[in-house]
């Protein structure tokens, strides 16, 4: 699976996890940036950082952002766990 396909798959999982909480994800045009709109009115930018390690980053960093990263990590780890079981 190419990096682009993997990012698309991960975004789908992240979007699903956020929707379950009542939040939504919006892709910005011509940028590798997504905006997370929380149900409390706060927004964060989500970017994929391919170098040096493939990871997701949230801006601006604050306490809510660390909670949100936990939600994203759980969504991605659940997907990794289920694919390892196959």
N, C-alpha and C positions, 0 to 999 in steps of 0.2 A: 504494500500500500504506500503510495507516495505521501509526502508531507502534506500537500494540499488536500488530499483525500482524508488524511487523518485529522487535520484541523477542521474540515467540514463535518466529519463525524463527531468530533468533540463538541463543536458548537451546537450540534443538534442535541446532544446529551445535556449540555449546559442550559440550552433554551428550555428543554423539558423540565429540568430540575427547578429552574426559576419560575416557570409557569405554575408548577405545583404550589409554590409559595405566594402566588399572586403578583409576581414581578414579571417584567418583560425585557426582551433583548432586541436591540435595533442595530442593524449594520449601517455604518457610515459609508457613503458612496466613495469609491476610488481609494479607500484606505483599508488597511488591515486592522480596523478598530470597530468594536461593538460598544454600544452604550447600554448599560443595564439601568433600567428605570425601576426603582424599588417602589413598593406600594405606599411607603411613607413619604414619597415625593423626592427622595434623594436620588442622585444619578452618579454612576461611576463609569469610567472608560475601561474596557477590557481589551488588552492587546496580547497577541501571541509573540513571545520572545524566542526566536529560534536559536540564537547564539548567546552565550556559550552552551546553555542547556535549554532544551525545549520546555518552556514553561509559560504559564499565563500570568499576567500582571494586571493589577487594578490600580487606578489612579482616581482620586487622591487617596493615599494610604491613611486610614484611621481605624478606630475600633470596629465600626460597621464593616469596613473593607476586609478585616481579618475574618469576621464571621462569614462574610460572603465568599471569601476564598475557601473556607472550610466546606461550604455548600458545593462549590465547584469541584473541589478535590474529591468529595464523597461521590458526586455524580460520575466523575472520571474513573475513580477506583472501583466503583460498582461495575462499570463497563469492563474494566480490565479483569476483575475477578470472574465475571461471567464468561469472558472469552477464554480464560485459562481453564475453566471447567469443561469446555467442549472437547 
